[in-house]
């Protein structure tokens, strides 16, 4: 990592409010969280009892997709709205570079806390760059990474569990982000999107209220399955297409909650599930 990629000044760490990246970190079993984050996680789980299982399923499916695409020969990955490093469940560069040690990975976010963590933990890897970029501005991201990524070759863009963090009040409709991103990619590229969704409006309202209150309004809202379909309308998607992927991988239920042969349940009482889609840019 070049010195130009590092922060110019120390980051103020506000632990008085919950932070969506730290909540996600706690659900993954990480250690970078504080009491407000733990309180928010408990409130979230009171509505979404399987929130931890869903987050871990999403991470496992992301890792599976990265490995599959790296095995195809794609060696450039961009994790937009990357959040905190995902110890102990694996980061993008680990999945990609376990297949191809030369694979290049860019982690992009605008949150100072996320960027500080990424720079601290990943600075020793020459095939990683950290970019301070908004995932809604693909043109700026392309300009910022043009000396590291070859945009004339295939790139995998990852939008994992992040589109629900975007408010509907912005200049860009969150559902248009996938399509706008795909327009900048060369043939052979891919865009991965995943979200925790439910078609129960009462659950969506409750989760949105919990997250908005806990983070001081620094969140978007919980989405439904129709939103995932809107994200990829008119685009070519790989099987299984926009779909519930909750049951497609081995059990990710927290170990202490498992019985000897327990399998994760695809359908939850609150209607929640992890939905994903992989857009492919045709040759």
N, C-alpha and C positions, 0 to 999 in steps of 0.2 A: 504494500500500500504506500502510495506516495505521501509526503508531508502535506501536500495540498488537500488531501482528503480528510485531514484531521480537523477537529474543532479549534477555532481561534481562541476561545475562552472557556472557562469552566462552566458546567451546566448546573443550574440550580435544581435540586431534587426536591420537589414538593410531595411530601408524604402525608399531607393533611387530607387529601382527597384520593379516592380510588382512581386507578388508571386502567384503561381497557387492556393494554399490553400486559400489565402486571396481573390482572385477573386471568387472562389467558395463560400466562406463565404458571400461575398457581394451579389451574385446572390441568395443566400438563405435568404437574409434579415438580415444577422448578422451585427456586428459593428466592427469586427477586420480587418479593411482595411484602406489603406492610399491613397493619391492622385494618385500615380502611378498605384495602383490596380484599382481605379475608372476609370482612363484613359484607361487602358487596357480593362476593362469591356465594356466601351463605344465603343471602337474599335471592340471588339468581337461582340457586339450586332448590329453593323452596317453591319455585314456579316450574323450573325445568329440572326435574329430579335426576335426569340422565345427562346433565350438561357436561360433566367430566368425561363420561364415556363418549359423548358426541365429539368433543374437542379432540380426544385422542384418536377416535376413528378418522376424523378429518386429517389429522397429522399423518396417520398411517397411510391413508389413501394418497395424500400428497407425495409421500416418500415413494410409494409404489409407482406412481405416475412418473416421477423424476427418473427413477431407475429404468423404467421401461423406455423412456425417450432417450436417455443417455445410451442405452443398449442399442437403440436404432442408429446412433452415431451423432446425435445432436450434442454439441459441447459448449453451448452458451445458454445461460439461464439468468433471468432477471426476476427477483422476488420483490414485488411492489407492495408497499404497506407491510413490510416484513415482520414488524413486531420484534419482541425481545428474542435473543438466541434461545432455541427450543430445547435446551438440555432438560431432561435426559432422553428426549424422544427424537433427536436428530434434526439437523438443519439441512437446508437446500444443498450447500456445498458438500456436506458429508455424503449425501445420497448420490450426487452427481460425480464427485471425485473418487468415490469408491469404485465406480465403473470406469471412469477416465480421469486419471490424475491431473491431466492438463485442462480439464473442463474449467471454463471461466464463469464466475458467478458475481452478479451485482445485487446487493441488498439496497433497497431504496425505501426511504421513509422521510417524513417531515418532522417527526417528534424528536425533540432534543434528547430525551431520555433514551429512546430507542437507538438513536445514532451514537450516543456516547457509549452505550453497552456494546454495540456492534464494533465500533472502532477499538475499544479496549480488548475485546476477546478475539477479534479476527485479523488484527493488524499484521500478524506474522505470515499470513498466507498470500503469496504473490499473485495468485489467481483469483483474488477477491477484491472487489472495490465496494466502497460504501458511498451512496449518492443521496444527497439531501434534495429530494424531488417529490413532487406531488403526483400520485399515480394517475390523476385526471389529466395531467399535462404530458402526454406521450412525446410531443415534439420537443419539449425542453429536456425530458429524460434522454431522448435520443441524442441531442446535442451534447449533454453532459457526459455521456458514455461512449461517444463516437471514437475516442482514441483507445478504448479498451474492448468494446464489442464490435464485431464486424457485422454491420446491419445489412450487408448484401448476402449474408449466409443465414441459415435458420437459427432462430432464437426462441427459447421457451419463456414466455412471460407467465408468472404465477400470481394469481389474485386469490389467495387462500384466506378464507374467513375474514375478509376485509371490507367487502362492499356494504356490509351492514353498518360499518362505522361512518359511512358518508351520509351527510344530511340531504334531504330532498330539496332544501331551500337554496342550494348552491347553483352556480351558473351551468353546471353539467349534471344531467340526469344520471344517477348512479348506474342505471340499467344500460346507459350508452357507453360506459367505460370499456367494456369488452370489445365492442364493435370499433370504437375509436382507436383502441390499441392495435387491433388486428390490421387496420388499414396501414399501419406503419411497418408491418413485418414482411419479410421476404418469403417466397414460396418455400414450403417445408417447415415453416415455423408453427408454433402452437401457443394457445392461450388456455391456461388452466384456471377454472373458477370453482370455488366451493363456498358453501354457506350453510349455517344452521338455520333451518326454516320450520315453520308450522303454518298450516292453513286455519288454525283456530284463532280468530281475531282477538278473543279475550286474552289468550296467552301472549300474543304479539304485543298488545297494549301494555300488559303487565311487565314484560321483559324490557320493553322500551322505556317505561317509566323508571324501573329500577336502575337501569344503566345510565339514563339521563341524570337522575338524582345523584347517583354515586359519583359520577365523573364531572359534575357541574355543567352538564349539557354538552360535553365533548364526545358525543356519540351520535349515530344516526337512528336507525330503528330496525327491529327484527323484521325479516322479510318472509314472504310466502313463496310457494312453489311457482306461482305465475311469474314472479319477479325473475327467477332463474331462467325461465323460458324466454322472457323479454330480453334478457342479456344476450342471448345467442340467436335471436330470430334473424333469418336470412344468412346465417353462417353455417359452414360445414362442421359437424361435430362427429367425433369418433364414438363408437359404441362404448357404454350403453346410452350415450346422448345425455341430455339433461335428465338426471335420475337420482333416486335415493340410493346412495352407495353404502348405507349403514351395514348391510349384511354381506357385503362383497369381500370382506377381509376377515382374517382370524380375530378372535375375541380381543377387544381392547378395554373390557370392563376393569376398573381398578382392582388390583390383585386381592385386597382385603375383602372385596365384595363378592368374589367368585366362589361358587361351589366347585366340587371336583370336576364337573363336566358342564358347567354353565356356559351357555352361548348367548351372545348379545341378541336382544329382541329388536326386530326391524321396526315394529310399530309401537310407539309409546302412547300412554294415556293422554298426554298433552298434544299429541299429533306431531311432535318434533322429530326431525331426522336431518341427517347430513345429505345435502344435494350437491352434485358436482356435474360439471360439463368440461369437455376438452375440445376446444375449437382447433381445427387444423386448417392451415393456409395451403390451398392446393398448388401443385406445381403447374 
